Amino acid sequence: MDAIPYVWCALVVFGFPIPALSGDLPGVRPLFRAGNGDLSSLLPKGSLLLTAPDAIEAFLSALDGQPPDWATVYGTGHHEPEHDERVFQLNRDRDAGRKGKEALRWLVTFLWSGQLSTYDPASGGFAVALGPDSIRTRWGTVRFKAEELPGNLMAVPDVDSRDRLLRPQTSSPVEIEVVMTGRLIPDESIIYDFSHEEEGQGVIMPVVRIEQVDYVLVVP
């Protein structure tokens, strides 16, 4: 599975194009606390949570029917002359097949992993470093791509949490979950490719135009 580093705010994620940044979508948001990772109270009404493999597989089935025949598309590997053409054709066929499907308009929520970084006294919040999660499914490795991220990702905790977070610590950086909600872009909404670190492993990248970002500190 490819190793994905954290990035600061909305800078480029290694292996991904630089996401389009939105000047309208607010990136300064409260830092919520979620007991045992329960995100139900944060989800916008009607949003489909795509964190579990079975939920992701059902979503992909609604859009594209069946997983690709990865072995046939991969052939003998990246260096085979026809490899890139087969990947291109797979994406072209899948794009054509999902046109007009209702699932393209569904509101979906997915997670990226995040860490709190530099504290900003003016906003009372912490800059957020973030990177995409990779989720193994029967379709392949799924990694959501975010379009139109805000350029000023800042998590603002309540006063009690802020005081605790500002105490000198020698432990690991504070991990958070970055909860992103939006809809698939209409064209080239799902990208099929292969991992460059794991031979023959198919990678599926739904491309979501972000409408809301939330930050969650998971507590026991």
N, C-alpha and C positions, 0 to 999 in steps of 0.2 A: 504494500500500500504506500502511495506516495507520501513523503513527509512534507507537511505544509507549515511554514513558519507563521508566527503572528506578524501582523503589520500594524503600523500606527495609523489611527483614524481610518481614512479610506484610500491609503496608498495601495500600490500594486501588490497583489498576492502572487508569490512565485508560481509560475506556471499558468497564470490567468492574465487576460488583458486587463488594463486599468479600467475599473468600473466607472461609468458615467456618474458624476457627482451632481446632487440636486441642491440648489440654493434655497428651495422652498421647504423641503422636508426637515423638521427640526431634529437635530442630532443631540441636543442637550435635553436629557430626559431623566426622570427619577430613577434611582436604583432601588428596585423592589426587592423584598425578601420573600422567598418562596420555601415553605417548609417541605422537605423531602422532594424538592423539585417539582411541586405541583404548579403548573402554569395555567390552570383552567380559568382563574380569575382575570388573567391578563389577555386572553384571546379575544380579538374583536368578534362581534356577533357574526355567526355564519362561517367563521374561518375553520379550515381543515388543518389539523395539526399533523405535520409530516416529520415525525421523529422516529417512529418505530418502523422496522422493515416491512411489516405486513401492510401498514397504512401507505407507505411509499409505493409498494408493489401494486396495490389497488389503484392508486392514482395514475401510475404509469400504464396500467392495463386500460383504464378509461380513455387514455390518450392514444396509445400506440398498440394496444391489443396484446402482443406477445413479445417476450424478450428477443433480441437479435440472435442469430446463429453466430455467436462470437468466433467459434473455431473456424468457420468458413470465411468470415470476413478477415480474420487475422492471417490465415494462410500460414506461410513459413516465417512471418515476422515483419518488422518495420522495414527491413532492407529489401524486401521483395518488390520488384518494380510496380506490380499491380496493387500493392497494399493500400496506398493512399487513395487510389481511385475507388476501391471497394468501400473504404470508410466514407468517402465523399458521396458515393451512390446511396449508401445506407442512410445518411443524414438527409439527402434529397428526397428519397422515397418516404421516410418517416415524416418529414415536413409536409409533404403533399397529402399523406394519409390522415393527418390530424386536423387539417383545415376545417373550420366550422364546428368543431366538437365543443360541446358545452363545457367540458373540463378546462378548456383554455381560459374560461372566464371565472373559474373558481378562485375564491380568496383562500390563500394557503399561508401557513406559518411554519417556519423551519428555524433551526438553531445554528449559530456559529459559536465557537469557543472564544472567550475573551479574557483579558486580564486588565486590572486597574493599573494605571500608570501615574503620570505626574499629576499632582494636586494643583488645582487652579483656584486661588482664594477669591477671585472676582465672581466666579459662578458657583463656588462651593462644591465643585465636582471634580472628578478624576477623568483624565483622558483615558480612552479605551483602545487597547491593542486587540486585534481580533484576527481570526483565520477560520476557514471553512472546515467543517467536520466531514469525515468520510464514513459512509454507512454501507455496510455489506448487505446486499439483498440477493434474492434469487435472480434478479435481472443483471446484476453486476454491482460495482461500487458506485454509489450515488453521492454526488457532491454538488450542493446547490450553489449557484452563482447569483450574486446580488448586483442588480443594475440600479443606478441612480441613488446610491448611498449618500447620505448627508456628509459634508466635508468636515464637520466639527463634532465628532462622537465624544460625548461627555456624559458620564453617569453621576448624578447628584444624589447622595445618600441623605437620609434624615440626620438630625443633629447627633443623636446617640451613636448611630452607625459611623458617622463621619469621625467622631472623636476616637472611636475604637480603631478605625482604619488608619488614622494618623499617628497612632502610638508607634514608637520605634519597634520594629520586629526583625527578627533574624530568620524567619521562616520563608517559605516559598511565596512568590507573588500571589496576590488575591485573585482567584479564578472566579469568573462570572459567566453567565450564559447570555448571549446576545440574541434576542428573539426578534426575528424579522418576518413581517407580514406583507404580502403583495400578491400580484397576479403574474402569470407567465407572460413574457413579451409575445406579441402575435406571430412574428416570423422567426424561424430558427429558435423556437422556444425550448427545445431540448437538444443538446449536443451529445453525440455518441463518439467515443474515442477509446484509446487504449492507454493504460498506464505506461509511463516510460521507465518505471522502476520495477514493475512486476510483469514479467513476460506473459502476454496473452490475456491479461486481466482487463476486462471491459470496464469502462468508466462512463457514467451517464450524468450529464450536467444540466438539470433544469435551470433555465435563466429567468429569474423573477425580478420584475420591476417593483422596488420596495415602496410601500405606502406608509409603513409604521415600523419604528425601531423601539424595542424595550430592552432594559438591562435588568438582570435578575441575579441576586446573590443567593445561592442555594444554602439553606441552613438545615441542620439536622432536625 
